[in-house]
Amino acid sequence: MSAAPETQDDATCAEALPHAARGGPVSHALSRVARLHRIAAGRLLKGLDLYPGQEFLMMRLWGAGPVRQSELIKEVGLDPSTVTKMLQRLEQTGHVSRSPDPDDRRAVVVEATERSCALLADMSAAWAELEEQTLAGLDGHERRELARLLGKVEASLCTETADCGEAKG
C-alpha cells in the first residue's frame, strides 16, 4: 500500500515548519506571530518616541497609580536592569517621576507625570491601530473567538509557569 500523494498544501506546510518544531506547530506559530506583533508594535511606538516594553510600564502606571519600583519590576516580569533602563528613559522624556518612598527611604516610588497624559491618548490610538493591523483578516466572530482561545492558552500557561500575578497591562 503506497502513501497518499503529498498535496501542495502539505508540502508548503512541511517546508514552513522546521523539523524540530513539528511536534509543536501551534507553539511555533505563536512564536512567529508574537515576533511579528512585537515588530509592528515597535514601529508604532517609535512614532511616539517609545521603546518596546515601555508601553506596559506606562499602562500599569496610568491604570493603578504610583507604585514601588520593585513591585513594578515583579508585575511586568522583566529583568530589574531592563526595567531600570526603561524607567530612566521615561524619566528623561518627562513621562515618569521617581522619588524615595516616604515609608521606606530605601525604596523608590514611580508614577506617571502630568506630561504623560498626552502620551496616553497617543498610545491608545497606536494600540487601536495595532489591533486593526493584527486582526485585519478576521471578522467579528473570529476576533472574539481568537480572544477567547488566547485567554484559555494564557490561563494554561499561567498555571504551568506559576506566573499568575496581576494582569499585565
PyMOL commands that set and color helices and strands:
alter all, ss='L'
color gray80, all
select helices_A, chain A and resi 8-16+19-21+25-46+54-64+69-76+80-92+116-135+140-161
alter helices_A, ss='H'
color red, helices_A
select strands_A, chain A and resi 67-68+96-101+104-112
alter strands_A, ss='S'
color yellow, strands_A
deselect
rebuild
show_as cartoon
